[in-house]
Every structure is written in structure tokens, then in C-alpha cells.
Amino acid sequence: MSRYVSSIAKLISKLGSLPGIGHKTAQRLAFHILNMDPAAARALAEAIIEAKERVHLCARCCDLTDREVCEICSDESRDHTKICVVESPSDVIAMERTREYRGLYHVLHGAISPMENIGPEDIHLRDLLQRLQSSPEVDEIILANNATVEGEATANYIARLVRPSGINCSRIAHGIPFGSSLEYADEVTLGRAIEGRTLLL
């Protein structure tokens, strides 16, 4: 039986359900929130609600945005001939930090994983193919999937689908350790990886 009153126990439970948050961290966060100024706590709650209500997928690249089309897709100064394919919105942020890449993105929101019953239809792969059909200016797809078994399999699958169209498919160089995620890579490593990308034959 929990020694906390039900409201505190519920808050700890909800915080603990977040990825990367263990029970002790959830307790610390809960008590920090309870010690916050009421106005600050209310602002935090409202920010969460506003984000859930306003944020959705970009109609073009499937990144998170509060507009119909995100800022990157709308930016005419970007190189619209290149699309960098990543697994998650956090990967877009990681790539942007390098300041080495000025093309567009496409966010898959996952990777093909038969072990977890995630197939090509469960990620935003169809959106990518439809986008390529309506974007004749695209001449290169840069596959920046995570350096995992699932990421490699997804990158190879996309390359096989895209190759008949004549669009070049490149894979970012593996300055990124196998098994790691883009969001944890530093700017220099990511910058070198994008510069050292190779064509998939």
C-alpha cells in the first residue's frame, strides 16, 4: 500500500510512465511540481495541454508542427532537391544542430521491426513515396536512420523502393556508433556523418 495520498501517488505514477523516468525520478519530479508556485504549476499544465491540442504532423514531412506545413518545408532558402529521412522528430533537431545540412526532411516515426510487429505500413513510408511522386525536383534521398538492426533494415528497404525512380539514395557515414540513436550524437559526429554519406548501390 502506498504511503502517499492518492493524488500524489497518481502524479508519481503518471510521471513514471514517461520514457526514461524511473520511480525515484518520478518522485522527485512530483514533489518539485508540488513545491512550485501555483501559477507556475498551472502554466506547466497548460503548456502540456496546448501542445497536445495544437501540435500535429506536417502535411509534407510528417515532422511535428503547429502549422499546416512546418517551417523547414516552407523555407524557400532550403535545398528542395534533397530529403533526409529520419526516424523521429528529435532526429530532425539533432541534424539541424550540425548546421551542415540545408535540405528537407521526412520523419518516419519508427523503423521496420518484425520482432515488434512493425511493418512498412506502420511507419510514414507511404507518405514519403507519395511525396517523391509529386516532387520531381528531388534528386537525392539521404537515409539517416538510426544505426541499429531495425534502422539498417528500414534504410535498405527504402533504397530498394526508391532506386527504380532514378533518385539517388545515400546513407549517412557511420561515424555514429552502431546501436545508438541520432539524438544522443554530438554535433561534430553528426556533421561528419552527413558529409561522409555514401551512395547505396
Backbone as ProteinMPNN parsed JSONL, in Angstrom:
{"seq_chain_A": "MSRYVSSIAKLISKLGSLPGIGHKTAQRLAFHILNMDPAAARALAEAIIEAKERVHLCARCCDLTDREVCEICSDESRDHTKICVVESPSDVIAMERTREYRGLYHVLHGAISPMENIGPEDIHLRDLLQRLQSSPEVDEIILANNATVEGEATANYIARLVRPSGINCSRIAHGIPFGSSLEYADEVTLGRAIEGRTLLL", "coords_chain_A": {"N_chain_A": [[0.853, -1.201, 0.0], [0.577, 2.196, -0.875], [2.389, 4.881, 0.646], [1.757, 7.406, 0.086], [-0.68, 10.02, -0.342], [-3.595, 9.638, -2.4], [-3.68, 11.431, -4.613], [-1.028, 12.305, -4.912], [0.251, 9.862, -5.312], [-0.914, 9.153, -7.733], [0.095, 11.18, -9.415], [2.848, 10.606, -9.3], [2.801, 8.083, -10.454], [1.897, 8.662, -13.084], [3.96, 10.337, -14.014], [6.038, 8.529, -13.864], [5.427, 6.856, -15.931], [6.458, 7.946, -18.173], [8.947, 7.793, -20.78], [12.216, 6.779, -19.839], [12.022, 7.723, -17.283], [12.393, 6.767, -14.091], [11.115, 5.289, -10.993], [12.134, 6.694, -8.728], [13.004, 9.115, -9.867], [10.566, 10.015, -10.811], [9.285, 10.459, -8.384], [10.844, 12.612, -7.388], [10.322, 14.573, -9.339], [7.562, 14.844, -9.001], [7.344, 15.901, -6.367], [8.743, 18.231, -6.78], [7.05, 19.579, -8.528], [4.843, 19.864, -6.83], [5.887, 21.655, -5.033], [6.111, 23.912, -6.499], [5.287, 27.302, -7.417], [1.823, 28.063, -7.478], [0.893, 29.349, -9.853], [2.971, 28.83, -11.645], [2.87, 26.044, -11.758], [0.355, 25.724, -12.877], [0.817, 26.93, -15.34], [2.605, 25.109, -16.436], [0.975, 22.839, -16.689], [-0.906, 23.863, -18.493], [0.734, 24.307, -20.696], [1.351, 21.703, -21.465], [-1.198, 20.763, -22.179], [-1.836, 22.562, -24.245], [0.161, 21.927, -26.131], [-0.557, 19.281, -26.746], [-3.032, 19.734, -27.929], [-2.536, 21.467, -30.093], [-0.291, 20.668, -31.571], [0.637, 18.774, -34.399], [1.142, 16.518, -37.201], [3.274, 17.594, -39.819], [2.0, 18.361, -43.013], [3.576, 17.693, -45.161], [6.205, 16.632, -44.465], [5.835, 15.119, -42.183], [6.902, 15.828, -39.736], [6.726, 17.2, -36.389], [4.552, 19.916, -35.811], [2.885, 23.12, -35.42], [1.621, 24.19, -37.461], [0.07, 24.015, -40.759], [1.941, 23.325, -42.704], [5.287, 22.73, -41.891], [7.973, 24.902, -40.624], [10.473, 24.354, -41.821], [9.844, 22.96, -44.216], [8.488, 25.017, -45.441], [10.389, 26.881, -45.943], [11.915, 28.61, -48.39], [14.575, 28.968, -48.87], [15.857, 26.637, -48.333], [17.368, 23.595, -49.584], [15.53, 22.084, -51.851], [15.885, 19.849, -53.329], [16.827, 17.725, -51.982], [16.098, 15.227, -49.605], [16.192, 14.297, -46.321], [15.846, 11.377, -44.602], [14.563, 10.457, -41.523], [14.079, 8.835, -38.315], [12.654, 9.915, -36.131], [11.088, 12.919, -34.727], [12.915, 14.121, -32.952], [15.306, 13.488, -34.124], [15.442, 15.214, -36.286], [15.897, 17.637, -35.003], [18.409, 17.066, -33.956], [19.931, 16.797, -36.317], [19.678, 19.372, -37.367], [21.146, 20.825, -35.553], [23.735, 20.446, -36.373], [24.222, 22.176, -38.449], [25.103, 21.61, -40.952], [23.519, 20.608, -42.881], [21.175, 21.544, -45.306], [18.907, 20.785, -46.584], [15.65, 19.23, -47.013], [13.413, 17.314, -44.848], [12.134, 14.029, -43.941], [10.045, 12.434, -41.742], [9.817, 9.314, -40.353], [8.683, 8.222, -38.065], [9.421, 5.892, -36.642], [10.721, 2.532, -37.168], [11.105, -0.284, -39.34], [10.326, -3.309, -37.866], [10.145, -6.504, -37.502], [10.182, -8.142, -35.222], [8.78, -6.681, -33.37], [6.399, -6.508, -34.55], [6.137, -4.387, -36.351], [5.562, -3.132, -39.377], [6.206, -1.984, -42.818], [3.902, -0.546, -43.373], [3.247, 0.582, -40.998], [4.757, 2.757, -40.419], [5.625, 6.089, -41.585], [6.039, 5.625, -44.383], [4.656, 5.321, -46.778], [3.752, 7.921, -47.128], [6.143, 9.176, -47.733], [6.805, 8.022, -50.232], [4.65, 8.901, -51.792], [5.116, 11.602, -51.645], [7.533, 11.816, -53.045], [6.667, 11.159, -55.596], [5.192, 13.39, -56.244], [7.051, 15.355, -56.271], [9.126, 16.207, -58.402], [11.551, 17.541, -58.414], [13.252, 16.485, -56.548], [16.345, 14.932, -56.13], [17.93, 13.394, -54.538], [17.854, 11.111, -51.855], [18.597, 11.067, -48.528], [19.451, 8.732, -46.304], [19.066, 8.637, -43.007], [18.602, 6.893, -40.955], [18.565, 5.389, -37.688], [21.537, 3.852, -36.346], [21.005, 0.97, -36.039], [19.905, -2.482, -36.017], [17.254, -2.526, -36.901], [17.086, 0.035, -37.999], [18.963, -0.117, -40.103], [17.772, -2.119, -41.667], [15.417, -0.833, -42.397], [16.421, 1.354, -43.855], [17.63, 0.02, -46.034], [15.381, -1.153, -47.154], [13.894, 1.083, -47.962], [15.69, 2.119, -49.842], [15.613, 0.139, -51.82], [13.0, 0.467, -52.713], [13.021, 3.067, -53.732], [15.051, 3.171, -55.631], [14.329, 2.329, -58.372], [13.164, 4.665, -59.369], [15.163, 6.338, -60.101], [16.172, 8.215, -58.446], [18.85, 9.245, -56.429], [20.083, 7.383, -53.669], [21.495, 7.832, -50.577], [23.455, 6.933, -47.702], [24.01, 8.064, -44.429], [27.348, 8.478, -43.226], [28.954, 6.131, -41.042], [29.943, 7.435, -38.595], [28.619, 7.43, -36.422], [28.092, 5.456, -33.642], [27.247, 1.98, -33.884], [24.056, 0.888, -32.943], [23.306, 3.094, -31.528], [21.35, 6.155, -31.019], [20.389, 8.958, -33.068], [19.724, 11.292, -31.671], [21.377, 11.372, -29.48], [23.875, 11.828, -30.382], [26.786, 13.896, -30.842], [27.264, 17.246, -32.225], [29.529, 17.456, -33.945], [30.144, 14.798, -34.668], [27.766, 14.094, -35.991], [27.808, 15.987, -38.031], [30.082, 15.22, -39.503], [29.217, 12.727, -40.288], [27.093, 13.302, -42.026], [28.451, 14.675, -44.029], [30.087, 12.645, -44.957], [28.431, 10.816, -46.209], [27.352, 7.981, -48.166], [26.616, 6.64, -51.42], [24.003, 4.311, -51.971], [24.253, 1.375, -53.608]], "CA_chain_A": [[0.0, 0.0, 0.0], [1.392, 3.403, -0.988], [2.347, 5.78, 1.801], [1.361, 8.723, -0.407], [-2.112, 10.216, -0.588], [-3.924, 9.157, -3.746], [-3.353, 12.416, -5.648], [0.421, 12.278, -5.107], [0.566, 8.559, -5.896], [-1.329, 9.203, -9.135], [1.05, 12.039, -10.119], [4.089, 9.845, -9.431], [2.548, 7.006, -11.412], [1.831, 9.234, -14.431], [5.309, 10.78, -14.378], [6.853, 7.332, -14.02], [5.091, 6.177, -17.19], [7.202, 8.599, -19.251], [10.174, 7.06, -21.105], [13.445, 7.222, -19.191], [11.74, 8.212, -15.929], [12.201, 5.707, -13.106], [10.246, 5.624, -9.864], [12.744, 7.731, -7.888], [12.956, 10.38, -10.611], [9.158, 10.42, -10.82], [9.009, 11.039, -7.059], [11.48, 13.936, -7.305], [9.568, 15.488, -10.2], [6.25, 15.084, -8.389], [7.489, 16.822, -5.239], [9.145, 19.529, -7.328], [5.823, 20.207, -9.039], [4.019, 20.247, -5.68], [6.514, 22.803, -4.37], [6.111, 25.053, -7.41], [4.269, 28.333, -7.266], [0.599, 27.616, -8.17], [0.817, 29.91, -11.207], [3.952, 28.113, -12.461], [2.344, 24.692, -11.97], [-0.758, 25.857, -13.817], [1.405, 27.218, -16.648], [3.151, 23.839, -16.924], [-0.158, 22.012, -17.115], [-1.492, 24.466, -19.695], [1.664, 24.098, -21.808], [1.169, 20.313, -21.898], [-2.493, 20.674, -22.852], [-1.746, 23.312, -25.506], [0.978, 21.153, -27.064], [-1.35, 18.136, -27.195], [-4.153, 20.186, -28.751], [-2.131, 22.227, -31.268], [0.785, 20.048, -32.348], [0.238, 17.666, -35.266], [2.164, 16.2, -38.185], [3.365, 18.428, -41.016], [1.338, 17.723, -44.157], [4.57, 17.264, -46.144], [7.335, 15.823, -43.982], [5.407, 14.352, -41.006], [7.52, 16.299, -38.501], [5.752, 17.841, -35.512], [4.403, 21.346, -36.061], [1.571, 23.664, -35.083], [1.13, 24.777, -38.706], [-0.276, 23.014, -41.765], [3.248, 22.918, -43.224], [6.281, 23.196, -40.92], [8.862, 25.99, -41.022], [11.532, 23.879, -42.719], [9.25, 22.708, -45.535], [8.035, 26.294, -46.001], [11.553, 27.743, -46.142], [12.356, 28.548, -49.791], [16.035, 29.006, -48.947], [16.366, 25.281, -48.17], [17.587, 22.834, -50.815], [14.362, 21.223, -52.03], [16.233, 18.683, -54.152], [17.302, 16.677, -51.095], [15.259, 14.884, -48.46], [16.86, 13.454, -45.325], [14.856, 10.538, -43.944], [14.932, 10.147, -40.141], [13.088, 8.017, -37.625], [11.837, 10.63, -35.149], [11.237, 14.382, -34.72], [14.125, 14.503, -32.229], [16.432, 13.345, -35.054], [15.478, 16.452, -37.074], [16.55, 18.622, -34.149], [19.826, 16.693, -33.885], [20.541, 17.118, -37.611], [19.72, 20.823, -37.509], [22.21, 21.352, -34.708], [25.034, 20.343, -37.06], [24.301, 23.295, -39.401], [25.772, 21.106, -42.157], [22.511, 20.146, -43.836], [20.204, 22.595, -45.624], [17.81, 20.235, -47.37], [14.388, 18.977, -46.33], [13.359, 16.089, -44.053], [10.915, 13.232, -43.857], [10.087, 11.715, -40.474], [9.101, 8.039, -40.46], [8.069, 7.885, -36.78], [9.672, 4.499, -36.315], [11.53, 1.727, -38.078], [10.552, -1.613, -39.565], [10.809, -4.248, -36.853], [9.288, -7.694, -37.455], [10.12, -8.665, -33.86], [7.777, -5.897, -32.652], [5.228, -6.454, -35.438], [6.066, -3.084, -37.022], [5.852, -3.302, -40.794], [6.313, -0.745, -43.602], [2.64, 0.191, -43.328], [3.082, 1.165, -39.668], [5.534, 3.997, -40.342], [5.185, 7.022, -42.63], [6.769, 5.319, -45.607], [3.77, 5.609, -47.911], [3.76, 9.38, -47.295], [7.401, 9.513, -48.407], [6.716, 7.621, -51.634], [3.704, 9.825, -52.436], [5.803, 12.892, -51.721], [8.51, 11.738, -54.131], [5.93, 11.164, -56.867], [4.701, 14.751, -56.525], [8.175, 16.294, -56.143], [10.127, 15.811, -59.403], [12.82, 18.233, -58.211], [14.084, 15.718, -55.616], [17.319, 14.079, -56.813], [18.659, 12.556, -53.58], [17.293, 10.758, -50.56], [19.661, 10.772, -47.569], [18.883, 7.856, -45.284], [19.722, 8.884, -41.72], [18.0, 6.023, -39.949], [19.474, 5.079, -36.598], [22.493, 2.772, -36.61], [20.544, -0.242, -35.361], [19.474, -3.513, -36.962], [15.987, -2.071, -37.478], [17.375, 1.201, -38.831], [19.628, -0.594, -41.323], [16.782, -2.837, -42.471], [14.498, 0.166, -42.947], [17.155, 2.108, -44.876], [17.788, -0.844, -47.204], [14.05, -1.331, -47.73], [13.573, 2.326, -48.667], [16.578, 2.218, -51.012], [15.095, -0.768, -52.858], [11.774, 1.044, -53.26], [13.282, 4.335, -54.415], [16.045, 3.008, -56.69], [13.776, 2.332, -59.742], [12.762, 6.01, -59.793], [16.342, 7.064, -60.561], [16.621, 9.132, -57.394], [19.993, 8.719, -55.683], [19.887, 7.093, -52.25], [22.75, 7.767, -49.842], [23.339, 6.607, -46.279], [24.996, 8.85, -43.711], [28.515, 7.691, -42.82], [28.811, 5.619, -39.687], [30.714, 7.99, -37.502], [27.709, 7.202, -35.314], [28.253, 4.067, -33.197], [26.14, 1.062, -34.138], [23.225, 0.664, -31.768], [22.972, 4.354, -30.859], [20.337, 6.99, -31.653], [20.89, 10.253, -33.535], [19.5, 12.377, -30.717], [22.433, 11.373, -28.47], [25.159, 12.096, -31.035], [27.184, 15.299, -30.784], [27.174, 17.964, -33.5], [30.674, 17.174, -34.805], [29.965, 13.447, -35.201], [26.673, 14.129, -36.966], [28.261, 16.774, -39.181], [30.984, 14.386, -40.305], [28.425, 11.639, -40.861], [26.324, 13.792, -43.175], [29.404, 14.986, -45.081], [30.674, 11.414, -45.462], [27.416, 9.868, -46.655], [27.721, 7.204, -49.352], [25.512, 6.174, -52.262], [23.653, 2.899, -51.845], [24.188, 0.806, -54.957]], "C_chain_A": [[0.887, 1.249, 0.0], [1.26, 4.257, 0.261], [1.955, 7.183, 1.38], [-0.156, 8.809, -0.503], [-2.374, 9.942, -2.062], [-3.526, 10.131, -4.857], [-1.859, 12.421, -5.948], [0.83, 10.968, -5.774], [0.216, 8.533, -7.387], [-0.354, 10.032, -9.965], [2.362, 11.3, -10.338], [3.938, 8.743, -10.47], [2.55, 7.527, -12.853], [3.201, 9.703, -14.902], [6.211, 9.579, -14.638], [6.561, 6.567, -15.292], [5.801, 6.798, -18.387], [8.494, 7.838, -19.519], [11.395, 7.652, -20.408], [13.253, 7.746, -17.776], [11.471, 7.026, -15.01], [11.373, 6.191, -11.943], [10.831, 6.755, -9.011], [12.717, 9.095, -8.563], [11.534, 10.914, -10.644], [8.775, 11.047, -9.474], [9.587, 12.447, -6.94], [10.72, 14.96, -8.132], [8.222, 15.844, -9.569], [6.355, 16.095, -7.248], [7.974, 18.195, -5.685], [7.918, 20.281, -7.83], [4.952, 20.692, -7.881], [4.573, 21.462, -4.943], [6.554, 24.05, -5.248], [5.056, 26.064, -6.999], [3.021, 27.882, -8.031], [0.494, 28.117, -9.614], [1.777, 29.171, -12.143], [3.476, 26.7, -12.757], [1.206, 24.714, -12.977], [-0.231, 26.112, -15.233], [1.995, 25.952, -17.268], [2.042, 22.943, -17.458], [-0.777, 22.541, -18.405], [-0.597, 24.275, -20.911], [1.532, 22.68, -22.363], [-0.127, 20.176, -22.694], [-2.451, 21.372, -24.208], [-0.956, 22.536, -26.556], [0.182, 19.972, -27.623], [-2.462, 18.555, -28.15], [-3.703, 20.791, -30.075], [-1.109, 21.524, -32.163], [0.259, 18.842, -33.119], [1.36, 17.419, -36.266], [2.109, 17.171, -39.357], [2.766, 17.669, -42.195], [2.331, 17.205, -45.196], [5.577, 16.271, -45.579], [7.021, 14.963, -42.768], [6.181, 14.704, -39.732], [6.428, 16.953, -37.65], [5.74, 19.349, -35.76], [3.045, 21.807, -35.555], [0.991, 24.413, -36.286], [0.689, 23.65, -39.641], [0.998, 22.427, -42.355], [4.309, 23.529, -42.321], [7.203, 24.273, -41.5], [9.927, 25.537, -42.019], [10.98, 23.635, -44.114], [8.836, 24.006, -46.228], [9.185, 27.217, -46.367], [12.102, 27.587, -47.562], [13.867, 28.582, -49.933], [16.659, 27.622, -48.76], [16.53, 24.615, -49.535], [16.464, 21.814, -50.96], [14.642, 20.026, -52.931], [16.676, 17.506, -53.296], [16.35, 16.489, -49.912], [16.025, 13.92, -47.562], [15.784, 12.696, -44.551], [15.358, 10.154, -42.555], [13.789, 9.389, -39.474], [12.166, 8.812, -36.711], [12.044, 12.136, -35.245], [12.5, 14.835, -33.986], [15.365, 14.373, -33.111], [16.565, 14.579, -35.944], [16.217, 17.525, -36.282], [18.047, 18.353, -34.079], [20.544, 17.061, -35.179], [20.674, 18.626, -37.796], [20.83, 21.448, -36.673], [23.573, 21.324, -35.407], [25.282, 21.546, -37.961], [25.039, 22.902, -40.681], [24.77, 20.787, -43.259], [21.451, 21.22, -44.039], [19.071, 22.104, -46.517], [16.55, 20.087, -46.534], [14.469, 17.656, -45.557], [12.09, 15.296, -44.341], [11.042, 12.364, -42.617], [9.209, 10.464, -40.555], [8.288, 7.702, -39.215], [8.195, 6.392, -36.491], [10.562, 3.829, -37.337], [10.868, 0.361, -38.22], [11.173, -2.588, -38.572], [9.866, -5.44, -36.759], [9.127, -8.252, -36.045], [9.053, -7.944, -33.027], [6.506, -5.716, -33.482], [5.014, -5.067, -36.051], [6.497, -3.282, -38.466], [5.933, -1.973, -41.513], [5.057, 0.114, -43.532], [2.427, 0.9, -41.987], [3.916, 2.427, -39.448], [5.143, 4.867, -41.536], [6.006, 6.869, -43.914], [5.934, 5.615, -46.849], [3.735, 7.11, -48.194], [5.021, 9.829, -48.038], [7.313, 9.2, -49.889], [5.763, 8.534, -52.405], [4.34, 11.197, -52.619], [6.796, 12.908, -52.87], [7.83, 11.789, -55.501], [5.466, 12.563, -57.258], [5.803, 15.806, -56.431], [9.291, 15.911, -57.11], [11.484, 16.473, -59.225], [13.771, 17.457, -57.295], [15.032, 14.795, -56.393], [18.138, 13.214, -55.854], [17.856, 12.357, -52.302], [18.468, 10.382, -49.664], [19.038, 9.979, -46.422], [19.685, 7.999, -43.989], [19.034, 8.098, -40.614], [19.034, 5.711, -38.874], [20.345, 3.869, -36.925], [22.167, 1.552, -35.761], [20.167, -1.257, -36.429], [18.203, -3.071, -37.673], [16.201, -0.884, -38.409], [18.016, 0.814, -40.148], [18.63, -1.279, -42.247], [15.821, -1.865, -43.141], [15.159, 0.966, -44.062], [17.299, 1.286, -46.157], [16.453, -1.049, -47.915], [13.654, -0.096, -48.531], [14.41, 2.458, -49.932], [16.075, 1.342, -52.143], [13.84, -0.195, -53.507], [12.047, 2.258, -54.145], [14.162, 4.164, -55.653], [15.448, 3.016, -58.113], [13.391, 3.709, -60.26], [13.934, 6.814, -60.34], [16.86, 8.08, -59.56], [17.786, 8.489, -56.638], [19.624, 8.501, -54.227], [21.253, 7.01, -51.586], [22.455, 7.47, -48.382], [24.38, 7.423, -45.542], [26.124, 7.935, -43.238], [28.385, 7.284, -41.365], [29.894, 6.108, -38.755], [29.888, 7.818, -36.236], [27.817, 5.738, -34.9], [27.019, 3.226, -33.472], [25.376, 0.83, -32.844], [22.805, 1.936, -31.06], [21.922, 5.124, -31.646], [20.921, 8.343, -32.021], [20.796, 11.327, -32.463], [20.596, 12.461, -29.655], [23.811, 11.657, -29.063], [25.484, 13.582, -30.948], [27.2, 15.907, -32.18], [28.308, 17.608, -34.451], [30.528, 15.807, -35.46], [28.885, 13.417, -36.27], [27.081, 14.888, -38.222], [29.162, 15.974, -40.087], [30.22, 13.249, -40.981], [27.656, 12.103, -42.091], [27.248, 14.141, -44.33], [29.951, 13.723, -45.739], [29.675, 10.388, -45.926], [27.837, 9.191, -47.958], [26.474, 6.783, -50.115], [25.278, 4.706, -52.009], [23.453, 2.331, -53.246], [23.23, -0.365, -55.027]], "O_chain_A": [[1.833, 1.344, 0.782], [0.188, 4.355, 0.86], [1.831, 8.068, 2.227], [-0.833, 7.804, -0.717], [-1.456, 10.01, -2.88], [-3.085, 9.706, -5.925], [-1.461, 12.528, -7.108], [1.654, 10.96, -6.689], [0.95, 7.968, -8.198], [-0.009, 9.65, -11.083], [2.932, 11.354, -11.428], [4.844, 8.502, -11.268], [3.137, 6.905, -13.739], [3.566, 9.493, -16.059], [7.052, 9.614, -15.536], [7.353, 5.718, -15.7], [5.758, 6.25, -19.489], [9.085, 7.289, -18.59], [11.585, 8.869, -20.389], [14.216, 8.169, -17.136], [10.444, 6.358, -15.134], [10.971, 7.353, -11.896], [10.109, 7.669, -8.615], [12.443, 10.108, -7.92], [11.314, 12.119, -10.52], [8.04, 12.033, -9.424], [8.921, 13.363, -6.458], [10.496, 16.085, -7.684], [7.798, 16.999, -9.6], [5.558, 17.029, -7.164], [7.662, 19.204, -5.053], [7.769, 21.478, -7.583], [4.392, 21.786, -7.932], [3.826, 22.207, -4.308], [6.979, 25.117, -4.803], [4.075, 25.737, -6.331], [3.151, 27.362, -9.139], [0.053, 27.379, -10.496], [1.441, 28.913, -13.299], [3.651, 26.204, -13.87], [1.102, 23.831, -13.829], [-0.764, 25.577, -16.205], [1.898, 25.744, -18.477], [2.156, 22.366, -18.539], [-1.129, 21.77, -19.298], [-1.089, 24.101, -22.026], [1.593, 22.473, -23.575], [-0.15, 19.549, -23.753], [-2.963, 20.851, -25.2], [-1.343, 22.487, -27.723], [0.235, 19.692, -28.82], [-2.799, 17.816, -29.076], [-4.4, 20.655, -31.081], [-1.069, 21.76, -33.371], [-0.462, 18.004, -32.578], [2.415, 18.048, -36.183], [1.029, 17.526, -39.829], [3.002, 16.471, -42.352], [1.974, 16.369, -46.025], [5.78, 15.196, -46.143], [7.853, 14.154, -42.358], [6.123, 13.961, -38.752], [5.333, 17.225, -38.142], [6.791, 19.974, -35.899], [2.161, 20.992, -35.291], [0.02, 25.16, -36.165], [0.907, 22.474, -39.351], [1.135, 21.212, -42.495], [4.245, 24.719, -42.013], [7.21, 24.52, -42.706], [10.245, 26.264, -42.96], [11.585, 24.06, -45.098], [8.833, 24.084, -47.457], [8.977, 28.232, -47.033], [12.684, 26.555, -47.896], [14.394, 28.261, -50.998], [17.853, 27.445, -49.0], [15.907, 25.022, -50.515], [16.451, 20.796, -50.267], [13.728, 19.27, -53.26], [16.881, 16.407, -53.812], [15.871, 17.451, -49.311], [16.452, 12.854, -48.004], [14.918, 13.302, -43.921], [16.445, 9.594, -42.416], [12.68, 9.314, -40.003], [11.01, 8.431, -36.528], [13.055, 12.59, -35.779], [13.098, 15.842, -34.367], [16.362, 15.059, -32.885], [17.677, 14.953, -36.318], [17.061, 18.237, -36.826], [18.857, 19.278, -34.135], [21.656, 17.587, -35.137], [21.679, 19.1, -38.326], [21.387, 22.481, -37.045], [24.462, 22.102, -35.062], [26.434, 21.902, -38.211], [25.539, 23.763, -41.405], [25.133, 20.706, -44.432], [20.896, 21.746, -43.074], [18.363, 22.901, -47.131], [16.396, 20.725, -45.493], [15.486, 16.965, -45.613], [11.12, 15.808, -44.899], [12.026, 11.644, -42.454], [8.006, 10.555, -40.797], [7.303, 6.97, -39.303], [7.222, 5.721, -36.145], [11.087, 4.468, -38.249], [10.157, -0.09, -37.322], [12.395, -2.679, -38.457], [8.887, -5.395, -36.014], [8.067, -8.775, -35.701], [8.491, -8.52, -32.096], [5.653, -4.887, -33.166], [3.881, -4.626, -36.245], [7.662, -3.568, -38.742], [5.749, -0.928, -40.889], [5.125, 1.34, -43.62], [1.524, 1.728, -41.86], [3.795, 3.085, -38.415], [4.401, 4.415, -42.409], [6.573, 7.824, -44.443], [6.454, 6.104, -47.853], [3.693, 7.527, -49.351], [4.975, 10.74, -48.864], [7.703, 10.021, -50.719], [6.043, 8.898, -53.547], [4.123, 11.865, -53.631], [6.894, 13.899, -53.594], [8.351, 12.387, -56.443], [5.359, 12.887, -58.441], [5.529, 17.004, -56.501], [10.301, 15.349, -56.688], [12.469, 16.027, -59.812], [14.969, 17.74, -57.268], [14.592, 13.982, -57.206], [18.947, 12.396, -56.292], [17.268, 13.289, -51.752], [19.244, 9.486, -49.996], [18.207, 10.491, -45.672], [20.825, 7.544, -43.891], [18.898, 8.573, -39.487], [20.238, 5.765, -39.127], [19.946, 2.982, -37.679], [22.938, 1.154, -34.888], [20.116, -0.927, -37.614], [18.078, -3.217, -38.889], [15.585, -0.798, -39.472], [17.659, 1.352, -41.197], [18.635, -1.053, -43.457], [15.453, -2.042, -44.302], [14.541, 1.229, -45.094], [17.107, 1.814, -47.252], [16.406, -1.112, -49.144], [13.14, -0.21, -49.644], [13.9, 2.863, -50.976], [16.103, 1.752, -53.303], [13.636, -0.349, -54.711], [11.395, 2.454, -55.171], [14.036, 4.922, -56.615], [16.019, 3.661, -58.992], [13.3, 3.904, -61.472], [13.734, 7.852, -60.97], [17.875, 8.733, -59.801], [17.711, 7.323, -56.252], [18.94, 9.324, -53.619], [22.087, 6.199, -51.991], [21.355, 7.721, -47.889], [25.53, 7.477, -45.977], [25.896, 6.775, -42.894], [27.785, 7.993, -40.557], [30.662, 5.325, -38.196], [30.377, 8.027, -35.125], [27.647, 4.856, -35.742], [25.89, 3.69, -33.317], [25.967, 0.606, -31.787], [22.036, 1.885, -30.099], [21.633, 4.796, -32.797], [21.843, 8.824, -31.363], [21.68, 12.177, -32.352], [20.741, 13.491, -28.998], [24.801, 11.72, -28.335], [24.589, 14.426, -30.974], [27.157, 15.197, -33.184], [28.075, 17.47, -35.652], [30.758, 15.662, -36.66], [29.055, 12.801, -37.322], [26.746, 14.489, -39.338], [29.029, 16.035, -41.309], [30.536, 12.858, -42.104], [27.576, 11.382, -43.085], [26.89, 13.935, -45.49], [30.247, 13.72, -46.934], [30.008, 9.208, -46.034], [28.585, 9.761, -48.752], [25.409, 6.592, -49.528], [26.224, 3.935, -51.85], [22.569, 2.774, -53.979], [23.058, -0.959, -56.092]]}, "name": "protein", "num_of_chains": 1, "seq": "MSRYVSSIAKLISKLGSLPGIGHKTAQRLAFHILNMDPAAARALAEAIIEAKERVHLCARCCDLTDREVCEICSDESRDHTKICVVESPSDVIAMERTREYRGLYHVLHGAISPMENIGPEDIHLRDLLQRLQSSPEVDEIILANNATVEGEATANYIARLVRPSGINCSRIAHGIPFGSSLEYADEVTLGRAIEGRTLLL"}
